[in-house]
Amino acid sequence: MPGVSLAGSGSAATTSSGGGLNGLWLNASLELDIWGRVRYGQATAQANAEAVAASYAYARQSLAAMVARGWFLAVEAGLQRAIVQDMVQSAESMLRLAQDRVRVGIGNEQDVVAARASLGGCRDRLRQAELGREQALRALELLVGRYPAAEVAVAPALSPMPPPVPVGLPSELLERRPDVVAAERQVAAAFNRVGEARAAQLPRISLTAGLSSISSDVVVLKDRDNPVWGLGGTLLAPLYQGGALRAQVDVATAEQKQAVAAYAQTGQRAFGDVENALAAENALREREAVLAANVRDNERALELAEVQWRVGSADQRAVEQRQLALYSARNSWLHVQAEQLAQRVNLHLALGGGFDGAPGAKVAAQEMQR
């Protein structure tokens, strides 16, 4: 676009030899972008803007993923507390049973003390679980901007695991990842900066136009047309600047290589993120099946141990061991279920969207429009 400037001056007469001269000057100039320097600069600015918009979109996606993972963690913490609460109720029941056995003469004080110690340990675990849940809720509040309202409520159970990942996802899905788009736009901007730096070494040709009007009440001006306008042109050729222009080309070329390397690194990281998420999900799926069976076996073992203890064929330590084993199995199973959901979130973040490849590639353009 042309540059237009307006200047004016005016003064009152102060002496018989000067003053009272009024003037108005309007100038316009337009550089003829013969070598493309201006076009390179415009393309650089556009690419930079698109890169920033894509980075902003990736930050939004990352924040959404953090909120989702924080949600699953808070739900898991609540379920862990429920598991420990069941353990406390079971330990209380065992303590009452040990006391009843002493009253009827088939128990001893050692069983009562052991049951009371087991109950104390369960209550301590319950307090730890409650603290973990409170911390998970506070972390979620921070992510959603509600801290310290203490009003965040989460679901009572984990969401069901979505269907398995479709087979044969195209690698082109990674091209829609906002961070990949941002890196590609940075490469485009770097190439344009090299072109701009090279074009800066060549002469600049500009067209100029001017309009002026001068008047005075006390000074006799030479007969002339007023206002006066004129057209012209300027040529500015850099002859010697101590190697500064050449150095700018070298700097832009180095930045271009850096942008290309960063783009390659971003692409490799994208493939790595997808591979890690897929591998983790497969491993967690297998672990979930194993742990589910482990929980069922521990539940049955605990039932048998409690029956044996009631009839006097086993001691209380066997029941306590089975309780601890079941507690550990349930927590491991619950943690794997929550981790499965978190890894699915990581997979969507790694792919830049869902599996259909629909709207993810347009994220940066939408942010530019905003």
N, C-alpha and C positions, 0 to 999 in steps of 0.2 A: 504494500500500500504506500502511496506517496506520503511524504512528511510535509505538513503545512504549519507555518509559524506566522505570528502577527506581533509586530512591535510598534510602539508609538511613543512620542515624546512631546512635551509642551512646556513652555516657560513664559513668564511674564517679563516685560521689559524692565530692566533695572538701571541701565545706563544708556547714554546716547550711542554707545559703540557696540551694543550687543543685546541679546535676549529677545524674547517675543517670537521665537521660532517654533513652529508646530509641525509635526510630521507623523505620517502613518505609513508603515511598510508591511506588505503582505508577500510572503515568499513561499514557494512550493518546490519540492524536489522529488524526483522519482529515479531510483537507481535501476538501470537496465540490467537485469539479472542474466547477463550473457553467459557467464560461467557456472551459474547455478548456485552461487554462494547463499543467496537468500532462500532459495528453495531447499537447500540442504539444511539450513537452520530451521526452517519451518517444519520439515519432516522430522528433525531431531526433537523439536519441542512436542510434536504430536506423539511420537513414539514414547518419549519420556512420560507424557500424560497418561498414555495407555498403560505403561508399565506400573505407574503409581496406582492407577485404578485397579489393575489386576492384583497388585500386592494388597490393596485394601480389601478386595474380595476374598483373597486367601486368608487374611486376618479374620474376616467375618466367619469363614468356614471353620477356621481353627478354633475360634471362640465357641461356635456352636458345638463342635466336637468335644471341647473341654466341658461344656455344660452337660452334654449327654453322658460323658464318662463320670462326671461328678454326681449326676442323678443316679446312675447305676450304683455308684459307691455308697451313696446315702441309703438307697434301698437295701443294699447288701448289709450295711451296718445295722439297720433296723431288724433285718431277719436274723442276724447274728445275735442281737440282743434277745430276740424271741427264743432262740435255741438255748441260750444260757439261762433264760427264765425257766424253761422246761427242766433244765438241769437242776436249778435251785429247788423247784417243786419236787423233783424226784429225790434230791438229797434230804429235803424236809420229811418226805414220806419215809425214807430209810431211817432217819433219826427217830421218828415216832415209833416205827416198827421195832427198832433196837430197844427203846425204852419199854415198849410193851413186852418184849421178850424177857427183859430183866424182871418185870413185875410178876410174870407168870412162872419165873424160875428156870427158864431154859436159856437165858442169855447171861451176859456178864457185863461189867462196867467197861471193859476194854472195847467192846463193840459200840457202846454208847459214845465213848470218847472219840473213837475213830469216825463214827457217823457225824458227830458234831464238827470234827476237823474237816471232813469232806464238805459239809455244808458251808463252813467258813470259806474254803477255797472257791466254791461255786459262787458265793456272794461276791467275792473279790473279782472273779471273772465277769460277773454281771456288771459291776461298777466300771470295769475297764471297757466292756462293750457299750455301756451307756455313754461313756466319755468319747469313745470312737464315733458313735452315732452323732453326738453333738458337734464334734469337730467336722464330720462330713457335711452336716447341715450348714454349719457356718461357712465352710468352703464353698458350698453351692450358693449361699446367699451372696458371697463376695462376687461370684461369677455373674450372677443375674442382677447385681446392683441393688440388693435389698438389705444388705447388712447395715445396722444390727437389728433389724425389725423382728427377727426370730419368728417369722410367719411362714417360712417355707414348709410345705407339707409334701411328702413324697408318697408314692404308691405303696400299698402293703405287701406287694409281691413283685418280683422281677417280670419284665415283659417276656413273652414267649420268643424263642429264638426265631428269626426270620428264615425263610427257605434257604437251602444251600446256594452257594455262588454258582451261577451258570458256567458251563464248560465252554472254553473257547472265546473268552473275552478278547476283543482286538486291542492291540497295544496302542492304537490310535486314540483310545479313550484318555490316555495320559496327556494328549495335546491340549485338552480342555482344562487341565489343572491350572488354577490362576497363577501359581508360582512359576510354572513352566511358561505360561503366556507372558508373565512379567520378564522372565529371563530372555525370552525371544525378542520382546520389544526393546530390551536394553541392548541386545545385539544390533537391532536395526538402528537404534539411536547412535550407537558407536560407529557404525559404518557411515552414517550421515555426517557425524562429526569429522571423520577423516576427509570426506568430500568437501565439507565446509572449510577445513583448515587448508586444504590444497587450493581451493578456489580463492582463498584470502591472499595468496601469493600473486595473483593476477590483477591487472588494472581494473579499476572500477569506473564505470561510465554512468553519469547521471544527467537527466534532463532537469532544467530549472526554469522557473517562471516567477516573475515578480511584478508587483503593483505598488507604486508609491505615490504619496501625495504630500507636498510640503507647502506651507503657507506661513506668512509673517505679517504682523501689523506694523512693524517698525523697520524691517529690513527690506530693501528693494531687491527683489529677486530678478535674475535675468529672465528675459522673455522665454517662456517654455510652456509646453503642454502640461496641464495638470488635471488629473493624475497622469502618471506615466507608467507604462507597462513594458515588459520585455521578456524575451525567451532566450535560453542559452543552454549550454551544456558544460559539464566538467569532466575532466579525466584525472584520476588519481592513481598513479602507478607506484607501488612500493619499490624503491631502488635499493636501499640498504637499511636494514634494521638490526644489524649485528647478529643475524642468524635466528632471530626470535620467531619468524614465521616458519622456518624450517623445523625449529624445535617444537612448535605447536603441532606440526604434522607428525613428528615422531611421538609426541605425547598421545595424540589421538589414535595413532596406530597401535601403541602399546595398550591403550584402554580398549581398543577393539579386540585385541587378542585376549585381554582379560575377560571381556564380556562373553566371548566365544567359549572360553574355558569354564566360566561360571554357568553358561547355558548347558554345556556338556555335564557338568557336575550336578546341576539340578535335574537333568534327565536321568542320570544314573541313580540319584537319590530317589526319584519317583519310582523307578523300577524296583529299587531295593525296598521301598515302603510297601509296595504292593506284594512283593514276594514274602516279606516278613509277616504281613498281615494274613496272607493266605496260609503260610506255614503254621502260624500260631493258631489260626482257626481250626485247621485240620488236627493239630495236636490236642487242642482243647476239646474237640468233639470226641476224640478217642478217650481222653481222660475222663470226660463227663460220663461216658458209658461205664467205665471201670469204677468210678467213684459211686455212681448210683447203685451198682451191684454191691459195692463195699458197704454202703449205708444199710442196705437191706440185710446183709449178713450180720452186721453189728447189732442191728435192732433185734434180730432173732437170737443172737448170742446173749444179749442183755436179758431178754425175756427168760431164756433158759437158766441163766445165772440167778436171777431173782427168784425163780421157782425153787431152785436148789437151795438157796439161802433160807427161804421161808420154811422149807421142810427140814432144814438142819443138815443137809448133805454137803454144803459148801459154806465157806466163811464169807465175811463181808468184803474182804479185799478183792475177791473175784468179781463181785458186783461193781465195786468202785472202778476196777480196771476196765470192765466192759463199758461203764458209763463214760469214762474218759476217752476210750476208743471211739465210741459212738459220737461224742462231742467233736472230736477231731475229724472224723469222717464227714459229718454233716457240714462242718465249717469248710472243709476242703471242697466238698461238692458244691456248696453255695458260692464259694469264691470262684470256682471254675465257671459256673453258670454266668456270674456277673462278668467275668473276664471274657467270655465268649461274646457277649453283647458289646463290650468295650472294643474288642478286636474287630467286630463288624463295623463299628463307627470308624475305627482307624482305616479300614479298607475303603470305606466310602470317601474318607478324606484323602487317602492316597490316590484314588481314582478321580477325584475332583467331582464326584457326583454319584449317581446310581449306575446300574449296569446297562441301561438302555442307551446311554450316550446322548440323551436329549438336550437339556438346557444348559449343561455345564459350560460349554464353549462360549456362551453368550454373556457370561457373568461380567467380564471386564467391560464389554460394550454397554451393558446396563448401568454399571457404575459410572462410566463416562457420561451417560445421559443424565444421571443424577447430579 
